[in-house]
Amino acid sequence: MIHRDTEELAENKLLLLYILSEAGIPLSKNQVTQVVLENSLMNYFSMQQFLAELVQKGLVVCYEDMGRHFYRIQRHGDEVLGLFLGRIPDALKKSLHQYLADKGMLMKRESSVQSSYLAESSGAYSVYLKLTREDGTSFEMKVPIPSEKNAKKICANWNENAPDLCREIVRLLEEQDIH
């Protein structure tokens, strides 16, 4: 019984490594949770414990960006996964690969476009906007806004149109005469 439990724990950690490796991009805590729960891989609390252990062992890195936690597999994690990939049943690998492919654009977009706002002591709001590409940050901006209603609207517009808005901002900046 103990041997089977230990083996199951190891397989669950391998599943998390596989998910992070297959995704090819850092995944937010919510995204990892979505993959795990929608595929009935393990319960939420076990997933949290296993992620913490993988981070502690240096197989996965966890970082915070704009108030959200993201997970990315490390090189050592990829190496461990490569050694034990055969322990994950082929049918499960295929199913997860298909799931990630089907949800991939959604996850990629969620990872690459971020917005948030915070109330300032003056009563105004600071809106933080960020567009990240696979090779790093391509655009980041902080804007003071007078009302929460407008801050929410700006965040919603950014989340829907960030790449187009970035191009438009650059175009407007290029049009300006520099003296």
Rosetta constraint file for C-alpha pairs under 8 A:
AtomPair CA 1 CA 5 HARMONIC 6.24 0.50
AtomPair CA 2 CA 6 HARMONIC 6.13 0.50
AtomPair CA 3 CA 7 HARMONIC 6.15 0.50
AtomPair CA 4 CA 8 HARMONIC 6.10 0.50
AtomPair CA 5 CA 9 HARMONIC 6.20 0.50
AtomPair CA 6 CA 10 HARMONIC 6.31 0.50
AtomPair CA 7 CA 11 HARMONIC 6.20 0.50
AtomPair CA 8 CA 12 HARMONIC 6.16 0.50
AtomPair CA 9 CA 13 HARMONIC 6.38 0.50
AtomPair CA 10 CA 14 HARMONIC 6.20 0.50
AtomPair CA 11 CA 15 HARMONIC 6.12 0.50
AtomPair CA 11 CA 87 HARMONIC 6.95 0.50
AtomPair CA 11 CA 88 HARMONIC 6.84 0.50
AtomPair CA 12 CA 16 HARMONIC 6.44 0.50
AtomPair CA 12 CA 41 HARMONIC 7.63 0.50
AtomPair CA 12 CA 42 HARMONIC 7.36 0.50
AtomPair CA 12 CA 50 HARMONIC 7.63 0.50
AtomPair CA 13 CA 17 HARMONIC 6.33 0.50
AtomPair CA 13 CA 50 HARMONIC 5.94 0.50
AtomPair CA 13 CA 51 HARMONIC 7.57 0.50
AtomPair CA 13 CA 54 HARMONIC 7.37 0.50
AtomPair CA 14 CA 18 HARMONIC 6.01 0.50
AtomPair CA 14 CA 81 HARMONIC 6.39 0.50
AtomPair CA 14 CA 84 HARMONIC 7.64 0.50
AtomPair CA 14 CA 85 HARMONIC 7.52 0.50
AtomPair CA 14 CA 88 HARMONIC 7.48 0.50
AtomPair CA 15 CA 19 HARMONIC 6.13 0.50
AtomPair CA 15 CA 88 HARMONIC 7.23 0.50
AtomPair CA 16 CA 20 HARMONIC 6.27 0.50
AtomPair CA 16 CA 51 HARMONIC 7.45 0.50
AtomPair CA 17 CA 21 HARMONIC 6.01 0.50
AtomPair CA 17 CA 60 HARMONIC 7.79 0.50
AtomPair CA 17 CA 73 HARMONIC 6.62 0.50
AtomPair CA 17 CA 77 HARMONIC 6.72 0.50
AtomPair CA 17 CA 78 HARMONIC 7.41 0.50
AtomPair CA 17 CA 81 HARMONIC 6.51 0.50
AtomPair CA 18 CA 22 HARMONIC 5.91 0.50
AtomPair CA 18 CA 81 HARMONIC 6.88 0.50
AtomPair CA 19 CA 23 HARMONIC 6.03 0.50
AtomPair CA 19 CA 32 HARMONIC 7.84 0.50
AtomPair CA 19 CA 35 HARMONIC 8.00 0.50
AtomPair CA 19 CA 96 HARMONIC 7.38 0.50
AtomPair CA 20 CA 24 HARMONIC 6.73 0.50
AtomPair CA 20 CA 25 HARMONIC 7.43 0.50
AtomPair CA 20 CA 26 HARMONIC 7.16 0.50
AtomPair CA 20 CA 27 HARMONIC 7.08 0.50
AtomPair CA 20 CA 71 HARMONIC 7.47 0.50
AtomPair CA 20 CA 72 HARMONIC 6.21 0.50
AtomPair CA 20 CA 73 HARMONIC 5.75 0.50
AtomPair CA 21 CA 25 HARMONIC 7.97 0.50
AtomPair CA 21 CA 72 HARMONIC 7.96 0.50
AtomPair CA 21 CA 73 HARMONIC 6.17 0.50
AtomPair CA 21 CA 78 HARMONIC 6.94 0.50
AtomPair CA 22 CA 97 HARMONIC 6.88 0.50
AtomPair CA 22 CA 100 HARMONIC 7.45 0.50
AtomPair CA 23 CA 27 HARMONIC 7.59 0.50
AtomPair CA 23 CA 100 HARMONIC 6.45 0.50
AtomPair CA 23 CA 104 HARMONIC 7.13 0.50
AtomPair CA 25 CA 72 HARMONIC 6.99 0.50
AtomPair CA 25 CA 108 HARMONIC 7.11 0.50
AtomPair CA 25 CA 111 HARMONIC 7.94 0.50
AtomPair CA 25 CA 134 HARMONIC 7.21 0.50
AtomPair CA 26 CA 70 HARMONIC 5.94 0.50
AtomPair CA 26 CA 71 HARMONIC 5.34 0.50
AtomPair CA 26 CA 72 HARMONIC 4.60 0.50
AtomPair CA 26 CA 73 HARMONIC 7.79 0.50
AtomPair CA 26 CA 111 HARMONIC 7.22 0.50
AtomPair CA 27 CA 31 HARMONIC 5.77 0.50
AtomPair CA 27 CA 32 HARMONIC 6.27 0.50
AtomPair CA 27 CA 70 HARMONIC 5.31 0.50
AtomPair CA 27 CA 71 HARMONIC 5.33 0.50
AtomPair CA 27 CA 72 HARMONIC 6.68 0.50
AtomPair CA 27 CA 107 HARMONIC 7.37 0.50
AtomPair CA 27 CA 111 HARMONIC 6.81 0.50
AtomPair CA 28 CA 32 HARMONIC 6.36 0.50
AtomPair CA 28 CA 68 HARMONIC 6.86 0.50
AtomPair CA 28 CA 69 HARMONIC 5.61 0.50
AtomPair CA 28 CA 70 HARMONIC 4.12 0.50
AtomPair CA 28 CA 71 HARMONIC 6.15 0.50
AtomPair CA 28 CA 111 HARMONIC 7.20 0.50
AtomPair CA 29 CA 33 HARMONIC 6.13 0.50
AtomPair CA 29 CA 68 HARMONIC 7.63 0.50
AtomPair CA 29 CA 69 HARMONIC 5.73 0.50
AtomPair CA 29 CA 70 HARMONIC 5.85 0.50
AtomPair CA 29 CA 71 HARMONIC 6.96 0.50
AtomPair CA 30 CA 34 HARMONIC 6.04 0.50
AtomPair CA 31 CA 35 HARMONIC 6.28 0.50
AtomPair CA 31 CA 107 HARMONIC 7.06 0.50
AtomPair CA 32 CA 36 HARMONIC 6.18 0.50
AtomPair CA 33 CA 37 HARMONIC 5.93 0.50
AtomPair CA 33 CA 44 HARMONIC 7.00 0.50
AtomPair CA 33 CA 47 HARMONIC 7.72 0.50
AtomPair CA 34 CA 38 HARMONIC 5.72 0.50
AtomPair CA 35 CA 39 HARMONIC 6.08 0.50
AtomPair CA 35 CA 99 HARMONIC 7.98 0.50
AtomPair CA 35 CA 100 HARMONIC 7.95 0.50
AtomPair CA 36 CA 40 HARMONIC 6.04 0.50
AtomPair CA 36 CA 41 HARMONIC 5.22 0.50
AtomPair CA 36 CA 42 HARMONIC 6.48 0.50
AtomPair CA 36 CA 43 HARMONIC 7.87 0.50
AtomPair CA 36 CA 44 HARMONIC 7.95 0.50
AtomPair CA 36 CA 47 HARMONIC 7.76 0.50
AtomPair CA 37 CA 41 HARMONIC 6.36 0.50
AtomPair CA 37 CA 42 HARMONIC 6.89 0.50
AtomPair CA 37 CA 43 HARMONIC 6.95 0.50
AtomPair CA 37 CA 44 HARMONIC 7.25 0.50
AtomPair CA 39 CA 96 HARMONIC 7.86 0.50
AtomPair CA 42 CA 46 HARMONIC 6.59 0.50
AtomPair CA 42 CA 47 HARMONIC 6.52 0.50
AtomPair CA 43 CA 47 HARMONIC 6.26 0.50
AtomPair CA 44 CA 48 HARMONIC 6.26 0.50
AtomPair CA 45 CA 49 HARMONIC 6.27 0.50
AtomPair CA 46 CA 50 HARMONIC 6.05 0.50
AtomPair CA 47 CA 51 HARMONIC 6.06 0.50
AtomPair CA 48 CA 52 HARMONIC 6.22 0.50
AtomPair CA 49 CA 53 HARMONIC 6.27 0.50
AtomPair CA 50 CA 54 HARMONIC 6.12 0.50
AtomPair CA 51 CA 55 HARMONIC 6.17 0.50
AtomPair CA 51 CA 60 HARMONIC 7.76 0.50
AtomPair CA 52 CA 56 HARMONIC 6.08 0.50
AtomPair CA 53 CA 57 HARMONIC 6.13 0.50
AtomPair CA 54 CA 58 HARMONIC 6.30 0.50
AtomPair CA 54 CA 59 HARMONIC 5.28 0.50
AtomPair CA 54 CA 60 HARMONIC 5.51 0.50
AtomPair CA 55 CA 59 HARMONIC 5.91 0.50
AtomPair CA 55 CA 60 HARMONIC 4.69 0.50
AtomPair CA 55 CA 61 HARMONIC 5.45 0.50
AtomPair CA 55 CA 62 HARMONIC 6.63 0.50
AtomPair CA 58 CA 74 HARMONIC 7.17 0.50
AtomPair CA 58 CA 76 HARMONIC 7.29 0.50
AtomPair CA 58 CA 77 HARMONIC 7.45 0.50
AtomPair CA 59 CA 73 HARMONIC 6.23 0.50
AtomPair CA 59 CA 74 HARMONIC 5.31 0.50
AtomPair CA 59 CA 75 HARMONIC 7.36 0.50
AtomPair CA 59 CA 76 HARMONIC 5.50 0.50
AtomPair CA 59 CA 77 HARMONIC 4.00 0.50
AtomPair CA 59 CA 78 HARMONIC 7.72 0.50
AtomPair CA 60 CA 71 HARMONIC 6.62 0.50
AtomPair CA 60 CA 72 HARMONIC 5.62 0.50
AtomPair CA 60 CA 73 HARMONIC 4.38 0.50
AtomPair CA 60 CA 74 HARMONIC 5.12 0.50
AtomPair CA 60 CA 77 HARMONIC 6.29 0.50
AtomPair CA 61 CA 71 HARMONIC 5.69 0.50
AtomPair CA 61 CA 72 HARMONIC 5.37 0.50
AtomPair CA 61 CA 73 HARMONIC 6.32 0.50
AtomPair CA 61 CA 74 HARMONIC 6.48 0.50
AtomPair CA 62 CA 69 HARMONIC 6.56 0.50
AtomPair CA 62 CA 70 HARMONIC 5.51 0.50
AtomPair CA 62 CA 71 HARMONIC 4.59 0.50
AtomPair CA 62 CA 72 HARMONIC 6.62 0.50
AtomPair CA 63 CA 69 HARMONIC 5.60 0.50
AtomPair CA 63 CA 70 HARMONIC 5.38 0.50
AtomPair CA 63 CA 71 HARMONIC 6.70 0.50
AtomPair CA 64 CA 68 HARMONIC 5.37 0.50
AtomPair CA 64 CA 69 HARMONIC 4.45 0.50
AtomPair CA 64 CA 70 HARMONIC 6.15 0.50
AtomPair CA 65 CA 69 HARMONIC 6.47 0.50
AtomPair CA 65 CA 70 HARMONIC 7.40 0.50
AtomPair CA 66 CA 114 HARMONIC 7.64 0.50
AtomPair CA 66 CA 115 HARMONIC 7.81 0.50
AtomPair CA 66 CA 116 HARMONIC 7.30 0.50
AtomPair CA 73 CA 77 HARMONIC 5.76 0.50
AtomPair CA 73 CA 78 HARMONIC 6.74 0.50
AtomPair CA 74 CA 78 HARMONIC 6.41 0.50
AtomPair CA 75 CA 79 HARMONIC 6.29 0.50
AtomPair CA 76 CA 80 HARMONIC 6.25 0.50
AtomPair CA 77 CA 81 HARMONIC 6.08 0.50
AtomPair CA 78 CA 82 HARMONIC 6.07 0.50
AtomPair CA 79 CA 83 HARMONIC 6.42 0.50
AtomPair CA 80 CA 84 HARMONIC 6.43 0.50
AtomPair CA 81 CA 85 HARMONIC 5.38 0.50
AtomPair CA 84 CA 88 HARMONIC 7.87 0.50
AtomPair CA 86 CA 90 HARMONIC 7.94 0.50
AtomPair CA 88 CA 92 HARMONIC 6.87 0.50
AtomPair CA 88 CA 93 HARMONIC 6.68 0.50
AtomPair CA 89 CA 93 HARMONIC 6.37 0.50
AtomPair CA 90 CA 94 HARMONIC 6.08 0.50
AtomPair CA 91 CA 95 HARMONIC 6.09 0.50
AtomPair CA 92 CA 96 HARMONIC 6.04 0.50
AtomPair CA 93 CA 97 HARMONIC 5.94 0.50
AtomPair CA 94 CA 98 HARMONIC 6.13 0.50
AtomPair CA 95 CA 99 HARMONIC 6.13 0.50
AtomPair CA 96 CA 100 HARMONIC 6.01 0.50
AtomPair CA 97 CA 101 HARMONIC 6.05 0.50
AtomPair CA 98 CA 102 HARMONIC 6.02 0.50
AtomPair CA 99 CA 103 HARMONIC 6.11 0.50
AtomPair CA 100 CA 104 HARMONIC 5.15 0.50
AtomPair CA 101 CA 105 HARMONIC 7.76 0.50
AtomPair CA 103 CA 107 HARMONIC 6.21 0.50
AtomPair CA 104 CA 108 HARMONIC 5.92 0.50
AtomPair CA 105 CA 109 HARMONIC 5.93 0.50
AtomPair CA 106 CA 110 HARMONIC 6.07 0.50
AtomPair CA 107 CA 111 HARMONIC 6.08 0.50
AtomPair CA 108 CA 112 HARMONIC 6.10 0.50
AtomPair CA 109 CA 113 HARMONIC 6.03 0.50
AtomPair CA 110 CA 114 HARMONIC 7.18 0.50
AtomPair CA 111 CA 132 HARMONIC 7.56 0.50
AtomPair CA 112 CA 130 HARMONIC 7.80 0.50
AtomPair CA 112 CA 131 HARMONIC 5.47 0.50
AtomPair CA 112 CA 132 HARMONIC 4.51 0.50
AtomPair CA 112 CA 133 HARMONIC 5.94 0.50
AtomPair CA 112 CA 134 HARMONIC 7.95 0.50
AtomPair CA 113 CA 129 HARMONIC 7.92 0.50
AtomPair CA 113 CA 130 HARMONIC 5.98 0.50
AtomPair CA 113 CA 131 HARMONIC 4.77 0.50
AtomPair CA 113 CA 132 HARMONIC 6.43 0.50
AtomPair CA 113 CA 158 HARMONIC 7.75 0.50
AtomPair CA 113 CA 159 HARMONIC 6.04 0.50
AtomPair CA 113 CA 162 HARMONIC 6.77 0.50
AtomPair CA 114 CA 129 HARMONIC 6.01 0.50
AtomPair CA 114 CA 130 HARMONIC 5.17 0.50
AtomPair CA 114 CA 131 HARMONIC 6.46 0.50
AtomPair CA 114 CA 159 HARMONIC 6.72 0.50
AtomPair CA 115 CA 127 HARMONIC 7.26 0.50
AtomPair CA 115 CA 128 HARMONIC 5.50 0.50
AtomPair CA 115 CA 129 HARMONIC 4.61 0.50
AtomPair CA 115 CA 130 HARMONIC 6.30 0.50
AtomPair CA 115 CA 155 HARMONIC 5.44 0.50
AtomPair CA 115 CA 158 HARMONIC 7.08 0.50
AtomPair CA 115 CA 159 HARMONIC 6.89 0.50
AtomPair CA 116 CA 127 HARMONIC 5.85 0.50
AtomPair CA 116 CA 128 HARMONIC 5.29 0.50
AtomPair CA 116 CA 129 HARMONIC 6.85 0.50
AtomPair CA 116 CA 155 HARMONIC 6.50 0.50
AtomPair CA 117 CA 125 HARMONIC 6.43 0.50
AtomPair CA 117 CA 126 HARMONIC 5.39 0.50
AtomPair CA 117 CA 127 HARMONIC 4.25 0.50
AtomPair CA 117 CA 128 HARMONIC 5.93 0.50
AtomPair CA 117 CA 151 HARMONIC 6.48 0.50
AtomPair CA 117 CA 152 HARMONIC 7.61 0.50
AtomPair CA 117 CA 155 HARMONIC 7.75 0.50
AtomPair CA 118 CA 125 HARMONIC 5.48 0.50
AtomPair CA 118 CA 126 HARMONIC 5.32 0.50
AtomPair CA 118 CA 127 HARMONIC 6.67 0.50
AtomPair CA 119 CA 123 HARMONIC 6.48 0.50
AtomPair CA 119 CA 124 HARMONIC 6.12 0.50
AtomPair CA 119 CA 125 HARMONIC 4.49 0.50
AtomPair CA 119 CA 126 HARMONIC 6.51 0.50
AtomPair CA 119 CA 148 HARMONIC 7.84 0.50
AtomPair CA 120 CA 124 HARMONIC 5.49 0.50
AtomPair CA 120 CA 125 HARMONIC 5.42 0.50
AtomPair CA 120 CA 126 HARMONIC 6.81 0.50
AtomPair CA 123 CA 146 HARMONIC 7.52 0.50
AtomPair CA 123 CA 147 HARMONIC 7.96 0.50
AtomPair CA 124 CA 144 HARMONIC 6.95 0.50
AtomPair CA 124 CA 145 HARMONIC 5.93 0.50
AtomPair CA 124 CA 146 HARMONIC 4.58 0.50
AtomPair CA 124 CA 147 HARMONIC 5.99 0.50
AtomPair CA 124 CA 148 HARMONIC 7.72 0.50
AtomPair CA 125 CA 144 HARMONIC 5.78 0.50
AtomPair CA 125 CA 145 HARMONIC 5.11 0.50
AtomPair CA 125 CA 146 HARMONIC 6.06 0.50
AtomPair CA 125 CA 147 HARMONIC 6.41 0.50
AtomPair CA 125 CA 148 HARMONIC 6.51 0.50
AtomPair CA 125 CA 151 HARMONIC 6.79 0.50
AtomPair CA 126 CA 142 HARMONIC 6.56 0.50
AtomPair CA 126 CA 143 HARMONIC 5.67 0.50
AtomPair CA 126 CA 144 HARMONIC 4.63 0.50
AtomPair CA 126 CA 145 HARMONIC 6.09 0.50
AtomPair CA 126 CA 151 HARMONIC 7.72 0.50
AtomPair CA 127 CA 142 HARMONIC 5.56 0.50
AtomPair CA 127 CA 143 HARMONIC 5.13 0.50
AtomPair CA 127 CA 144 HARMONIC 6.26 0.50
AtomPair CA 127 CA 145 HARMONIC 6.91 0.50
AtomPair CA 127 CA 151 HARMONIC 6.19 0.50
AtomPair CA 127 CA 154 HARMONIC 7.89 0.50
AtomPair CA 127 CA 155 HARMONIC 7.43 0.50
AtomPair CA 128 CA 140 HARMONIC 7.60 0.50
AtomPair CA 128 CA 141 HARMONIC 5.90 0.50
AtomPair CA 128 CA 142 HARMONIC 4.59 0.50
AtomPair CA 128 CA 143 HARMONIC 6.61 0.50
AtomPair CA 129 CA 140 HARMONIC 5.71 0.50
AtomPair CA 129 CA 141 HARMONIC 5.18 0.50
AtomPair CA 129 CA 142 HARMONIC 6.34 0.50
AtomPair CA 129 CA 155 HARMONIC 7.42 0.50
AtomPair CA 129 CA 158 HARMONIC 7.23 0.50
AtomPair CA 130 CA 137 HARMONIC 7.68 0.50
AtomPair CA 130 CA 139 HARMONIC 5.74 0.50
AtomPair CA 130 CA 140 HARMONIC 4.37 0.50
AtomPair CA 130 CA 141 HARMONIC 6.43 0.50
AtomPair CA 131 CA 137 HARMONIC 6.40 0.50
AtomPair CA 131 CA 138 HARMONIC 6.05 0.50
AtomPair CA 131 CA 139 HARMONIC 5.17 0.50
AtomPair CA 131 CA 140 HARMONIC 6.40 0.50
AtomPair CA 131 CA 162 HARMONIC 6.75 0.50
AtomPair CA 131 CA 163 HARMONIC 7.50 0.50
AtomPair CA 132 CA 136 HARMONIC 5.76 0.50
AtomPair CA 132 CA 137 HARMONIC 4.27 0.50
AtomPair CA 132 CA 138 HARMONIC 5.54 0.50
AtomPair CA 132 CA 139 HARMONIC 6.83 0.50
AtomPair CA 133 CA 137 HARMONIC 5.93 0.50
AtomPair CA 133 CA 138 HARMONIC 6.36 0.50
AtomPair CA 139 CA 166 HARMONIC 7.27 0.50
AtomPair CA 145 CA 150 HARMONIC 6.87 0.50
AtomPair CA 145 CA 151 HARMONIC 6.13 0.50
AtomPair CA 146 CA 150 HARMONIC 7.40 0.50
AtomPair CA 146 CA 151 HARMONIC 7.92 0.50
AtomPair CA 147 CA 151 HARMONIC 6.26 0.50
AtomPair CA 148 CA 152 HARMONIC 6.11 0.50
AtomPair CA 149 CA 153 HARMONIC 6.31 0.50
AtomPair CA 150 CA 154 HARMONIC 6.07 0.50
AtomPair CA 151 CA 155 HARMONIC 6.25 0.50
AtomPair CA 152 CA 156 HARMONIC 6.18 0.50
AtomPair CA 153 CA 157 HARMONIC 6.14 0.50
AtomPair CA 154 CA 158 HARMONIC 6.02 0.50
AtomPair CA 155 CA 159 HARMONIC 6.11 0.50
AtomPair CA 156 CA 160 HARMONIC 6.40 0.50
AtomPair CA 157 CA 161 HARMONIC 5.93 0.50
AtomPair CA 157 CA 162 HARMONIC 7.61 0.50
AtomPair CA 158 CA 162 HARMONIC 4.78 0.50
AtomPair CA 158 CA 165 HARMONIC 7.40 0.50
AtomPair CA 161 CA 165 HARMONIC 6.00 0.50
AtomPair CA 162 CA 166 HARMONIC 6.06 0.50
AtomPair CA 163 CA 167 HARMONIC 6.39 0.50
AtomPair CA 164 CA 168 HARMONIC 6.22 0.50
AtomPair CA 165 CA 169 HARMONIC 6.14 0.50
AtomPair CA 166 CA 170 HARMONIC 6.24 0.50
AtomPair CA 167 CA 171 HARMONIC 6.08 0.50
AtomPair CA 168 CA 172 HARMONIC 6.13 0.50
AtomPair CA 169 CA 173 HARMONIC 6.20 0.50
AtomPair CA 170 CA 174 HARMONIC 6.11 0.50
AtomPair CA 171 CA 175 HARMONIC 6.31 0.50
AtomPair CA 172 CA 176 HARMONIC 6.69 0.50
